[in-house]
């Protein structure tokens, strides 16, 4: 059996080696390392894939979130609602811009922002909502957009883990995650479903004026060289990474299908287990399985850590995303983080564990993983 990887980028590269090598060599030979032709080509291709008017590439997913908030002209003290159960980048940029993060609860089944908790958190100071499509599954964007419209709020979708996902509206409309809110953002960190071979990110919008503002902010606040209209930053996707992303975008849907097949294999193995709760799949969206995250529904102290140690001993990679939620991070103490009562979030952080999930997993590897888990939890 081949060694199991949490994310098998090396095997995928071998599969795409000829195309990727050619694309990278073309960039090197052109010497257009910054804003070369592949950057615009990728921007156009991703816009077409997402069915969104504008894609603004940038340096990474954290920059994408920061630039989005800067473009909306949010002011210090404005409240931004976001789940606590997410990677720190989502809320870090809120604090960095001297905005106030307001942490809300997540749904126990799908890990995404809880709609009732969201409604209760809105105050006259609320200016934006940042729903995070966690682990590859969309938030309830229909409900979120309805709430945002009722209260005149911006919606910034953190789509770093769910690019390629679909959301199904009640009227039959289908939209890609990241292309529904005021602004969508993503990361091209190598381990993402659509990842570069280095850092990268992008911002999406259907608003022409907002797209112009986002573009200026990402380019030192200038629309014309040396004429700076707003305070901006220097955040760009380099040409080599764009060339690689152009290749990988072509295979995104096929890779999602392979991830889903692996997830189906896991689901079948863990079906009706007393302790193991497989990822919930809501009917209103397509899960793209950036992560395959189990809940160990047990109050036995240390069970997850024991399972993690057991898997590691069998050379099965595993990860805990995320052991400490945002409201319990020291960096948010000054924002009243410890005063929050988010029991579902705290419950999940003690019980979730993620298994290997990527397009290169084969049946032998999947059977070895599931058998090892079931034997331990019998």
C-alpha positions in Angstrom: 0.0 0.0 0.0 1.2 3.5 -0.8 1.9 5.8 2.1 -1.2 7.7 3.1 -1.0 11.5 2.9 -3.3 14.0 4.5 -3.1 15.9 1.2 -1.2 14.2 -1.7 0.1 17.1 -3.7 3.0 15.1 -5.0 0.9 12.4 -6.7 -1.4 15.0 -8.2 1.7 16.9 -9.6 2.9 13.7 -11.2 -0.5 13.3 -12.9 -0.4 16.8 -14.2 3.4 17.1 -14.6 3.6 17.7 -18.3 1.0 20.5 -18.3 2.3 22.2 -15.2 6.0 22.0 -16.2 5.2 23.5 -19.6 3.2 26.3 -18.1 5.9 27.2 -15.6 8.7 27.1 -18.2 6.6 29.4 -20.4 6.4 32.0 -17.6 10.2 31.7 -16.9 11.0 32.1 -20.6 8.7 35.1 -20.9 10.3 36.7 -17.8 6.9 38.3 -17.0 6.9 37.2 -13.4 4.6 40.0 -12.1 1.2 40.5 -13.7 2.1 38.3 -16.7 -0.5 37.1 -19.2 -1.5 34.0 -17.1 -2.8 36.2 -14.3 -5.5 37.8 -16.4 -6.2 34.4 -18.1 -6.7 32.8 -14.7 -8.9 35.7 -13.5 -11.1 35.4 -16.6 -11.3 31.6 -16.3 -12.2 31.7 -12.7 -14.8 34.4 -13.2 -16.4 32.2 -15.9 -16.3 29.1 -13.7 -18.0 31.0 -10.8 -20.3 32.9 -13.1 -19.3 36.2 -11.4 -18.4 39.4 -13.2 -15.1 40.2 -11.5 -12.3 38.2 -10.0 -9.4 40.2 -8.4 -6.4 38.0 -7.7 -4.3 38.8 -4.7 -1.4 37.4 -2.6 -3.3 35.1 -0.2 -6.7 34.4 1.4 -6.1 36.6 4.4 -5.3 39.6 2.2 -8.5 38.8 0.3 -10.5 39.2 3.5 -8.7 42.4 4.5 -9.0 44.0 1.1 -12.7 43.2 1.0 -13.3 44.9 4.4 -11.2 47.9 3.4 -13.2 48.3 0.1 -16.5 48.4 2.0 -15.2 51.4 4.0 -15.9 49.9 7.4 -14.9 52.2 10.2 -13.2 51.4 13.6 -15.8 50.1 16.0 -18.1 48.7 13.4 -19.3 45.2 14.3 -18.6 42.3 12.0 -20.4 39.0 12.8 -18.5 35.8 12.2 -18.5 32.3 13.6 -16.0 31.5 16.3 -15.5 28.0 14.9 -13.2 28.8 12.0 -9.5 29.4 11.2 -8.1 32.5 12.9 -7.6 34.5 9.6 -11.4 35.1 9.3 -11.5 37.1 12.5 -7.9 38.2 12.7 -8.4 40.8 9.9 -11.5 42.2 11.6 -9.4 43.1 14.6 -6.5 44.2 12.5 -8.7 46.9 10.9 -9.9 48.0 14.4 -13.3 46.6 13.7 -15.2 44.6 16.4 -15.5 40.9 15.8 -18.9 39.5 17.1 -18.7 35.8 17.5 -21.7 33.6 16.9 -22.6 30.0 17.3 -22.5 27.3 14.6 -24.9 24.6 13.6 -24.0 21.3 15.4 -24.5 19.2 12.3 -22.7 21.1 9.6 -20.3 23.4 11.5 -21.5 26.5 9.7 -23.0 29.8 11.1 -26.2 29.2 13.1 -29.0 31.4 11.7 -30.8 32.0 15.0 -27.5 33.0 16.6 -26.8 35.3 13.7 -30.2 37.1 14.1 -29.7 37.6 17.8 -26.2 39.1 17.3 -27.3 42.0 15.1 -27.2 45.5 16.7 -27.3 49.1 15.3 -23.5 48.9 15.0 -23.5 45.7 12.9 -22.2 46.4 9.4 -21.2 43.1 7.9 -21.6 39.3 8.2 -18.7 36.9 7.3 -20.2 33.5 6.7 -17.5 30.8 6.5 -18.2 27.8 4.2 -16.4 25.4 6.5 -14.8 22.1 5.5 -16.3 22.3 2.0 -20.0 22.9 2.7 -22.0 26.1 2.1 -23.7 28.1 4.8 -27.4 28.7 4.4 -26.8 31.6 2.0 -30.5 32.1 1.3 -31.3 32.8 4.9 -28.1 34.9 5.4 -28.8 37.1 2.3 -32.4 37.6 3.5 -31.2 38.8 6.9 -28.5 41.0 5.3 -31.1 42.6 3.1 -33.5 43.2 6.0 -30.7 45.0 8.0 -28.8 46.6 5.1 -25.6 44.6 5.9 -22.7 43.6 3.7 -22.0 39.9 3.3 -18.3 38.8 2.8 -18.2 35.1 2.0 -15.1 33.3 3.3 -14.9 30.6 0.6 -11.4 29.4 1.2 -12.5 25.9 2.0 -15.4 25.5 -0.4 -14.5 26.7 -3.9 -16.4 24.8 -6.5 -19.4 24.3 -4.2 -23.0 25.0 -5.2 -25.9 26.5 -3.3 -29.4 25.6 -4.3 -32.0 28.3 -3.8 -35.7 27.5 -3.1 -36.7 29.0 -6.5 -34.5 26.6 -8.3 -31.5 29.0 -8.9 -28.1 27.6 -8.4 -25.0 29.7 -7.5 -21.4 28.9 -6.7 -20.3 29.6 -3.2 -18.3 32.8 -3.1 -20.5 34.4 -5.8 -23.6 35.1 -3.7 -22.7 37.8 -1.2 -21.5 41.3 -1.6 -18.0 40.0 -1.9 -16.5 36.5 -2.0 -12.9 35.6 -1.0 -10.8 32.6 -1.3 -7.3 31.2 -0.6 -5.1 29.3 -3.0 -2.9 27.8 -0.2 -1.5 24.5 -1.7 -3.8 22.2 0.3 -7.0 23.8 -0.8 -9.3 22.2 -3.4 -8.0 24.7 -5.9 -4.5 25.4 -4.6 -1.3 26.9 -6.0 2.2 25.7 -5.4 2.7 28.6 -3.0 0.5 31.4 -1.6 -2.3 33.0 -3.5 -5.9 34.3 -3.1 -8.7 36.0 -4.9 -11.7 38.3 -4.4 -15.0 38.0 -6.3 -17.9 40.5 -6.8 -20.6 41.4 -9.3 -20.5 45.1 -8.4 -18.5 47.1 -11.0 -17.7 50.0 -8.7 -16.7 47.7 -5.8 -14.5 45.7 -8.2 -12.7 48.9 -9.1 -12.2 49.8 -5.5 -10.9 46.3 -4.7 -8.4 46.4 -7.5 -7.1 49.7 -6.5 -6.6 48.7 -2.8 -4.8 45.5 -3.8 -2.4 47.7 -6.0 -1.2 50.4 -3.6 -4.5 52.3 -3.9 -3.8 53.3 -7.5 -5.8 52.9 -10.7 -3.1 54.7 -12.7 0.6 54.2 -12.0 2.0 56.6 -9.4 -1.5 58.2 -8.8 -2.8 56.8 -5.5 -6.4 57.5 -4.8 -6.9 55.5 -1.6 -4.8 53.9 1.0 -4.1 50.4 -0.2 -1.6 47.5 0.0 0.6 45.4 -2.2 -1.1 42.1 -2.8 -0.8 40.3 -6.0 -0.8 36.8 -7.4 2.5 36.1 -9.1 2.5 34.8 -12.7 3.9 31.3 -12.0 1.2 30.6 -9.5 -1.5 31.9 -11.9 -0.1 29.6 -14.6 -0.3 26.6 -12.2 -3.8 27.6 -11.1 -4.9 27.8 -14.7 -4.0 24.1 -15.0 -5.5 23.0 -11.8 -8.8 24.9 -12.4 -9.5 22.6 -15.4 -9.5 19.6 -13.1 -11.3 21.1 -10.1 -14.7 19.5 -10.8 -13.1 16.1 -11.4 -11.1 16.4 -8.2 -14.3 17.3 -6.3 -15.9 14.2 -7.7 -13.0 12.1 -6.5 -13.1 13.7 -3.1 -16.9 13.0 -2.9 -16.3 9.3 -3.9 -13.8 9.0 -1.0 -16.3 10.6 1.3 -18.9 8.2 0.2 -16.6 5.3 1.1 -16.0 6.8 4.6 -19.8 7.3 5.0 -20.6 3.7 4.1 -18.0 2.4 6.7 -19.2 4.6 9.5 -22.9 4.5 8.8 -25.0 4.1 12.0 -22.0 3.9 14.3 -22.9 4.7 17.8 -20.1 7.2 18.3 -18.9 8.3 14.9 -20.9 11.0 13.2 -20.0 11.5 9.6 -20.2 14.9 7.9 -23.8 16.1 7.5 -24.7 16.8 3.9 -27.4 19.5 3.6 -29.9 19.2 0.7 -29.5 22.9 -0.2 -25.9 22.6 -1.3 -23.2 20.5 -2.8 -20.4 19.5 -0.3 -16.9 19.6 -1.9 -15.1 17.9 1.0 -12.1 20.1 1.6 -12.0 18.2 4.8 -13.7 15.0 5.9 -14.4 15.8 9.5 -15.9 13.4 12.0 -17.6 14.2 15.3 -16.9 11.7 18.1 -20.2 11.9 19.9 -18.9 10.7 23.3 -18.3 12.3 26.6 -15.3 10.0 27.3 -12.4 12.3 28.3 -9.5 12.1 25.9 -11.1 9.8 23.4 -10.3 11.9 20.4 -6.7 12.3 21.4 -6.4 8.5 22.0 -7.8 7.9 18.5 -5.4 10.5 17.0 -2.5 8.7 18.6 -3.8 5.4 17.5 -4.1 6.6 13.9 -0.7 8.2 13.9 0.8 5.0 15.2 -0.6 3.3 12.1 0.8 6.0 9.9 -2.6 7.5 9.1 -2.4 11.3 9.1 -5.2 13.1 11.0 -5.8 16.7 12.1 -7.9 18.7 14.5 -9.5 21.7 12.9 -9.9 23.6 15.3 -8.9 22.9 18.9 -9.3 26.5 20.2 -12.2 28.6 18.8 -11.8 32.3 18.1 -13.6 33.5 21.2 -11.2 31.6 23.4 -8.0 32.9 21.7 -5.9 35.2 23.8 -5.7 37.7 21.0 -9.4 38.5 21.4 -9.5 38.9 25.2 -9.7 42.7 24.7 -12.8 42.2 22.5 -14.6 40.4 25.3 -14.0 37.0 23.8 -14.1 35.0 27.0 -17.5 36.5 27.9 -19.2 34.6 25.1 -21.3 31.6 25.8 -21.0 29.3 22.7 -21.6 25.8 24.0 -22.0 24.1 20.6 -18.7 25.6 19.4 -17.0 24.5 22.6 -18.5 21.0 22.3 -17.3 20.6 18.7 -13.8 21.8 19.4 -13.4 18.9 21.8 -14.8 16.2 19.4 -13.9 16.9 15.8 -11.2 15.1 14.0 -10.4 15.2 10.2 -9.2 12.3 8.1 -7.2 12.2 4.8 -9.3 13.4 1.9 -7.9 14.1 -1.6 -8.4 12.9 -5.2 -5.5 10.4 -5.0 -6.9 8.2 -2.2 -7.4 4.6 -3.4 -9.7 1.9 -2.1 -6.9 0.0 -0.3 -5.9 3.2 1.6 -9.6 4.0 2.5 -10.3 0.5 3.7 -7.1 0.6 5.9 -8.2 4.0 7.4 -11.8 2.9 8.1 -10.8 -0.5 9.5 -8.2 1.1 11.8 -10.8 3.5 13.2 -13.6 0.9 13.6 -11.3 -1.5 15.4 -10.3 1.2 17.8 -13.8 2.3 18.5 -15.5 -1.1 18.7 
